[in-house]
């Protein structure tokens, strides 16, 4: 069939809706992650420019800040920046790979009218693994954003510890709601209870 939408009804419309909602929520988080990485790098460049030339005007500071790059380039620059030396770049790069999966394949299940329950759930497992990697990177870069925005405040350690689980439940709540409670699965599968 040539069109993405079909006159044929999907076999599992509620499960598809839940998966597409999860993919959309994951994409929102992926976009936010990329924006936060760019923000931290931008602030790092501004701090370096101010330390190097403390008499620069605001216009000169803005002009000295490099243009935003794609996420891979941003992380590469961040890794070589003095601020990035203290970051766990492996976590940030895994989150970049997860962001790419979410952006390019997050809702890629083939034709919705022919998708089988098993293939939808298999895709949800892949999406959930990507969201877990994204949440880890987002949690790390968010701590940097918080430190830049609230330099005198201590980090909210309870929020930091709970964040990956909160992301998982927010993204996949709709999928969990459609699965029988009696289904027990390994952590990381969409069959696991939230």
C-alpha positions in Angstrom: 0.0 0.0 0.0 1.3 3.4 -0.9 -0.2 5.6 1.8 0.8 5.7 5.5 -2.8 5.8 6.5 -5.2 3.2 5.3 -8.8 2.5 4.9 -8.2 -0.7 6.9 -8.6 -0.4 10.6 -5.6 -1.3 12.7 -5.7 -4.6 14.6 -4.8 -3.1 17.9 -5.8 0.6 17.9 -5.5 1.2 21.6 -2.1 -0.3 21.9 -0.9 1.7 18.8 -2.3 4.9 20.3 -0.4 4.1 23.5 2.8 3.4 21.6 2.4 6.6 19.6 1.8 8.6 22.7 4.9 7.1 24.3 6.9 7.9 21.1 5.7 11.5 21.2 6.5 11.9 24.9 10.0 10.4 24.3 10.5 12.8 21.4 9.6 15.7 23.6 12.3 14.6 26.1 14.8 14.0 23.3 14.3 17.5 22.0 14.7 18.9 25.5 17.9 16.9 26.0 19.4 18.4 22.8 18.4 21.9 23.8 19.9 21.5 27.3 23.2 20.2 25.9 23.4 23.3 23.6 22.5 25.6 26.6 25.3 24.1 28.8 27.8 24.5 26.0 26.7 28.0 25.2 27.1 29.0 28.9 30.5 27.4 29.0 31.6 29.4 26.0 30.2 32.6 27.6 32.1 31.9 30.8 35.3 31.2 28.9 34.9 34.4 26.9 34.3 36.5 30.0 37.4 35.0 31.7 39.5 35.6 28.7 38.2 39.2 27.9 36.4 40.6 31.0 35.7 43.9 29.3 33.6 42.5 26.4 30.3 44.1 25.8 27.1 42.0 25.7 27.1 42.2 21.9 30.7 41.1 21.7 30.0 38.2 24.1 27.1 37.0 22.0 29.1 37.3 18.8 32.0 35.3 20.4 29.6 32.4 21.2 29.7 29.8 18.4 26.5 28.9 16.6 24.6 25.9 17.9 25.5 22.6 16.3 23.7 19.3 15.9 23.8 17.2 19.1 26.9 15.1 18.1 28.9 18.3 17.4 27.6 19.9 20.6 28.8 16.9 22.7 32.1 16.8 20.9 32.7 20.5 21.7 31.4 20.0 25.2 33.9 17.1 25.8 36.8 19.3 24.8 35.6 22.3 26.9 37.0 22.6 30.4 33.5 22.2 31.8 32.9 19.0 29.9 36.1 17.3 31.3 34.2 16.6 34.5 31.1 15.2 32.8 30.5 11.5 32.1 30.6 11.8 28.3 29.7 8.1 27.8 26.3 8.7 29.4 25.8 11.8 27.2 26.8 9.9 24.1 24.5 7.0 24.9 21.7 9.5 25.3 22.6 11.0 21.9 22.3 7.6 20.3 18.9 7.1 22.1 17.8 10.5 21.0 18.6 9.5 17.4 16.7 6.3 17.7 13.7 8.1 19.2 13.7 10.8 16.5 14.2 8.5 13.6 12.7 5.1 14.6 10.6 5.8 17.7 7.3 5.3 16.0 8.5 3.1 13.2 6.4 0.0 13.3 5.5 -0.3 9.7 1.9 0.1 8.5 -0.4 0.6 11.5 -3.2 -1.4 9.9 -1.1 -4.6 9.8 0.9 -4.2 13.0 0.6 -7.3 15.2 0.5 -7.0 19.0 3.8 -8.9 19.4 5.6 -6.6 17.0 4.2 -3.5 18.7 5.4 -4.8 22.1 8.8 -5.7 20.7 9.2 -2.2 19.4 8.0 -0.8 22.7 10.9 -2.8 24.4 13.4 -1.1 22.0 11.8 2.3 22.6 11.9 1.8 26.4 15.6 0.9 26.3 16.3 4.1 24.4 14.2 6.1 26.8 16.2 4.7 29.7 19.5 5.8 28.1 18.0 9.2 27.2 16.7 9.7 30.8 20.2 9.0 32.2 21.8 11.6 29.9 19.0 14.1 30.5 19.3 13.6 34.2 23.0 14.4 34.0 22.8 17.4 31.7 19.8 18.7 33.7 22.0 18.8 36.8 24.4 21.0 35.0 21.5 23.3 33.9 20.2 23.5 37.4 23.7 24.3 38.7 24.0 27.1 36.1 20.5 28.5 36.9 20.7 28.0 40.7 24.4 28.3 41.5 23.8 28.8 45.3 21.3 25.9 45.7 22.1 22.3 46.4 21.2 19.7 43.9 17.8 18.0 44.5 19.2 14.6 45.2 15.8 12.9 45.7 14.6 14.2 42.3 17.8 13.1 40.6 17.5 9.6 42.1 13.8 9.3 41.1 14.1 10.9 37.6 14.8 7.8 35.5 11.8 5.9 37.0 9.6 9.0 36.7 10.5 9.3 33.0 9.8 5.6 32.4 6.4 5.8 34.0 5.4 9.1 32.3 6.4 7.9 28.8 5.0 4.3 29.1 2.0 4.7 31.4 -0.4 4.2 28.5 1.3 1.1 27.3 1.3 -0.4 30.9 -2.4 0.4 31.3 -3.2 -1.9 28.4 -1.3 -4.9 29.6 -2.8 -7.5 32.0 -1.5 -7.1 35.6 -0.8 -10.9 35.7 1.9 -10.5 33.1 5.3 -10.5 34.8 8.4 -9.6 32.8 12.0 -8.6 33.2 12.7 -5.0 33.9 13.1 -3.1 30.7 10.2 -4.7 28.9 6.9 -3.0 28.4 5.2 -5.9 30.2 6.8 -4.9 33.5 4.7 -3.1 36.0 5.5 0.6 36.4 
